Amino acid sequence: MTRPHRAARPLHDDAMNRQLTRNPRIPLLCLALLGATAAAADDTTATGALYRQHCAECHSADRLGALGPALLPENLTRLKRKRAAAVIADGRTATQMPPFRDKLSAAQIEALVAYIYTPLERLPAWGMPQISASRILLKRPGELPGQPLHGADPMNLFVVVELGDHHATILDGDRMAPLTRVKTRFALHGGPKYSPDGRFVYFTSRDGWVSKFDMHSLQFVAEVRAGINARNAAVSADGRIVMVANYLPHTLVALDSETLLPIRVIEVRGEDGTSSRVSNGMDSSPPLRQTASRRQNGS
């Protein structure tokens, strides 16, 4: 035979007061926690205001990049935090990034570094409408020359990507002499990809930009942002499609190689349905097809 359990009596205000009287640290601890939480929220708000005041004009209010690169932890993996603080303080040579040492304190600079290395709570959509709207047409096909404007063999040209200062040099392969040096998008990744006839080169940046370069006239002809963070691209064997592999969002994007307009955006998921980053794209012809490799989150 078991005795029935007595119902727990509610803790009335007088009992609560006795508990607090016996443990005077409890209210002090609660107040300290509340104060720390409020201070952290105030710090984040103040840092966000600093970012909007000094950074948003070039890097956009949502940190996705504009004139300057995107300021997201996924896009800054090559830039260590110490170096990021130095760039904010001293600027970046040969770019439009100015120094802020005279405008911001060391503590404010460190707060901004922590801010840009904090992931966004929610990533914005980046699908067909956003990709199409981002396209920049620099030269129309009818404006391009029919023959090379330089004297070099068009099938023996080299592209040297300079990651340190975000430029590319086109070399004459016969003389190993530079033909031109051009500024590229920030942090190219995956190497230049050629059209089958060698006429065009496609550069991909970590910020998701794909830039089409004409090797006859040695100039960029079009650009489009295929993702927020891209890792590689591939050109199909027939030269009609450029496939872009994205880390953010988790997509493969098929672009028309002539116009750089999007043809299709493919959301990538594993067999279990989990969304997956795409790390690479390659042409595996013959036969004519393209393949992609993916990475699970956290790998």
C-alpha positions in Angstrom: 0.0 0.0 0.0 1.4 3.3 -1.0 0.8 6.6 0.6 -0.7 9.3 -1.6 1.7 12.1 -2.6 0.9 15.4 -1.1 0.4 18.1 -3.6 3.2 20.6 -3.7 2.2 23.9 -2.1 2.7 27.0 -4.1 5.5 29.2 -3.0 3.8 32.3 -1.8 5.3 35.8 -1.7 6.3 35.5 2.0 8.0 32.2 1.4 9.8 33.7 -1.7 10.9 36.6 0.4 12.3 34.2 3.0 14.3 32.4 0.3 15.7 35.6 -1.1 16.6 36.7 2.5 18.5 33.5 3.1 20.3 33.9 -0.2 21.0 37.6 -0.8 23.2 36.8 -3.8 20.2 35.6 -5.9 18.8 39.0 -6.7 22.2 40.4 -7.2 23.1 37.6 -9.6 19.8 38.1 -11.6 20.5 41.8 -11.8 24.0 41.2 -13.0 22.8 38.8 -15.7 20.2 41.2 -16.9 22.7 44.0 -16.9 25.2 42.0 -19.0 22.5 41.0 -21.5 21.4 44.6 -21.9 25.0 45.8 -22.3 25.6 43.2 -25.0 22.5 44.3 -26.8 23.6 47.9 -26.6 27.1 47.0 -27.9 25.6 45.2 -30.9 23.3 48.1 -31.6 26.1 50.6 -31.4 28.4 48.5 -33.6 25.6 48.1 -36.2 25.2 51.9 -36.2 29.0 52.2 -36.7 28.8 49.8 -39.6 25.9 51.7 -41.2 27.7 55.0 -40.8 31.1 54.0 -42.1 30.8 50.7 -44.1 27.3 50.3 -45.6 27.9 52.8 -48.5 30.5 50.5 -50.1 29.6 47.1 -48.6 25.8 47.5 -48.4 23.6 47.6 -45.3 23.0 43.8 -45.5 26.8 43.1 -45.8 26.3 41.4 -49.1 28.7 43.8 -50.9 28.3 46.6 -53.4 31.3 48.6 -54.6 33.3 46.7 -52.0 33.3 43.0 -51.2 30.7 41.1 -49.1 31.5 41.2 -45.4 30.4 37.8 -44.3 32.5 35.1 -42.5 32.0 32.7 -45.4 33.5 35.3 -47.7 36.4 36.3 -45.4 38.0 33.0 -44.8 41.3 34.1 -46.4 41.3 37.3 -44.3 42.4 36.7 -40.7 40.8 38.9 -38.1 44.0 40.6 -37.2 44.5 41.5 -40.8 40.9 42.7 -41.1 41.5 45.1 -38.2 44.6 46.4 -39.9 42.7 47.0 -43.2 40.0 49.0 -41.3 42.6 51.0 -39.5 45.0 51.6 -42.4 42.9 51.1 -45.6 44.0 49.0 -48.5 46.6 50.3 -51.0 45.4 50.8 -54.7 41.7 50.4 -53.7 38.9 52.7 -52.6 39.1 51.3 -49.1 40.1 54.4 -46.9 41.8 54.3 -43.5 39.6 54.8 -40.4 42.3 55.1 -37.8 41.5 58.8 -37.3 37.8 58.2 -37.1 37.5 55.0 -35.0 39.0 53.9 -31.8 40.8 50.6 -31.4 37.9 49.2 -29.5 35.4 50.3 -32.2 37.6 48.7 -34.9 37.7 45.4 -32.9 33.9 45.6 -32.5 33.5 46.0 -36.3 35.8 43.0 -36.9 33.6 40.9 -34.6 30.5 42.2 -36.3 31.5 41.3 -39.9 32.7 37.8 -38.8 29.3 37.1 -37.3 27.0 35.1 -39.6 23.8 36.6 -40.7 20.7 35.4 -38.8 18.9 34.9 -42.1 20.3 34.9 -45.6 18.3 36.8 -48.3 16.9 35.0 -51.3 19.3 34.8 -54.3 17.4 33.2 -57.1 16.6 33.9 -60.8 15.2 37.5 -60.2 18.2 38.6 -58.1 20.7 37.0 -60.5 19.1 38.6 -63.6 18.9 42.0 -61.9 22.6 41.9 -61.0 23.9 41.5 -64.6 26.1 44.2 -65.9 26.5 44.4 -69.7 29.7 46.2 -70.6 30.0 45.4 -74.3 27.3 44.1 -76.7 28.4 41.2 -79.0 28.2 43.5 -82.1 30.7 45.8 -80.5 33.4 43.1 -80.2 36.1 42.7 -82.9 36.1 39.7 -85.2 39.9 39.3 -84.9 42.4 39.8 -82.1 43.5 43.4 -81.7 46.9 42.2 -80.5 49.6 40.4 -82.4 49.7 37.3 -80.2 48.5 33.8 -81.0 45.0 33.7 -79.4 45.4 30.1 -78.6 48.7 30.6 -76.8 47.7 33.2 -74.1 48.2 32.7 -70.4 46.1 34.3 -67.6 48.0 35.0 -64.4 45.6 35.7 -61.5 47.1 37.9 -58.8 45.2 37.2 -55.6 47.1 39.7 -53.4 45.9 42.8 -55.2 43.0 41.4 -57.2 44.3 41.8 -60.7 44.9 39.5 -63.7 47.7 39.7 -66.3 47.3 38.3 -69.8 50.6 37.0 -71.1 51.7 36.3 -74.7 52.7 32.6 -74.5 55.3 32.9 -77.3 57.2 35.8 -75.8 56.1 35.4 -72.2 55.4 39.1 -72.3 52.4 40.8 -70.7 49.7 42.1 -73.1 47.6 43.8 -70.4 46.9 43.9 -66.7 43.2 44.3 -65.5 41.5 44.7 -62.2 39.3 41.8 -61.2 36.6 41.3 -58.6 37.6 40.7 -55.0 39.1 37.2 -54.2 38.9 35.2 -57.4 38.5 31.5 -56.7 38.6 28.3 -58.7 40.9 29.6 -61.6 39.9 31.1 -64.9 37.7 29.0 -67.2 38.0 29.2 -71.0 35.5 28.9 -73.8 36.3 25.9 -76.1 37.7 28.2 -78.8 39.8 30.2 -76.3 38.0 33.5 -77.2 36.5 34.1 -73.7 37.6 33.6 -70.2 35.3 33.4 -67.2 36.5 34.5 -63.8 34.6 33.6 -60.6 34.9 35.4 -57.3 34.1 34.4 -53.8 31.4 37.0 -53.7 29.6 35.0 -56.4 30.5 37.3 -59.4 31.2 35.7 -62.8 33.0 38.0 -65.1 33.3 37.3 -68.9 36.6 38.6 -70.5 37.2 38.9 -74.2 40.7 37.7 -75.2 40.5 39.4 -78.6 40.0 42.9 -77.3 41.4 42.3 -73.8 38.4 43.7 -71.9 35.5 42.6 -69.8 32.2 42.3 -71.6 29.7 41.2 -69.0 29.3 40.3 -65.3 26.7 38.7 -63.2 26.4 37.7 -59.5 25.4 34.1 -59.5 25.5 33.7 -55.7 26.4 35.2 -52.4 29.5 33.0 -52.0 30.7 31.0 -55.0 33.6 28.5 -55.1 34.0 27.4 -58.8 32.6 27.4 -62.3 32.8 25.2 -65.3 32.1 25.7 -69.0 30.3 23.0 -71.0 32.2 21.3 -73.8 30.0 23.1 -76.4 30.6 26.4 -74.8 26.9 27.3 -74.3 26.6 27.0 -70.5 28.6 28.2 -67.5 27.8 26.3 -64.3 28.5 28.0 -61.0 28.9 26.2 -57.7 27.7 28.1 -54.7 28.4 27.8 -50.9 25.7 30.5 -50.3 23.0 29.8 -51.1 23.3 26.0 -51.6 22.8 26.1 -55.3 24.1 25.3 -58.8 23.4 28.1 -61.3 23.4 27.5 -65.0 24.2 30.7 -67.0 23.9 31.4 -70.7 27.6 31.8 -71.7 26.8 34.5 -74.3 24.6 36.7 -72.2 25.4 35.5 -68.6 21.7 35.5 -67.9 20.6 32.7 -65.6 19.0 29.6 -67.3 18.2 27.6 -64.1 18.9 27.6 -60.4 19.2 24.2 -58.8 18.9 23.7 -55.1 21.3 21.1 -53.9 20.3 18.5 -51.3 21.7 15.2 -50.1 19.9 11.9 -50.2 18.5 12.6 -46.8 17.1 15.9 -48.0 19.6 18.1 -46.1 20.6 21.2 -47.9 24.3 21.0 -49.1 26.9 23.4 -50.1 28.4 23.0 -53.6 32.2 23.2 -53.7 33.1 22.4 -57.3 31.8 22.2 -60.9 33.6 20.6 -63.8 33.0 19.6 -67.4 33.3 15.8 -67.7 33.0 15.5 -71.4 32.9 13.4 -73.5 30.0 12.8 -73.4 28.7 16.3 -73.0 27.7 16.7 -69.4 28.7 18.6 -66.3 29.1 17.3 -62.8 29.4 18.9 -59.4 30.7 17.9 -56.0 29.1 18.9 -52.8 30.0 19.3 -49.1 27.8 18.6 -46.2 27.3 21.4 -43.7 30.2 21.7 -41.4 32.6 19.7 -43.6 
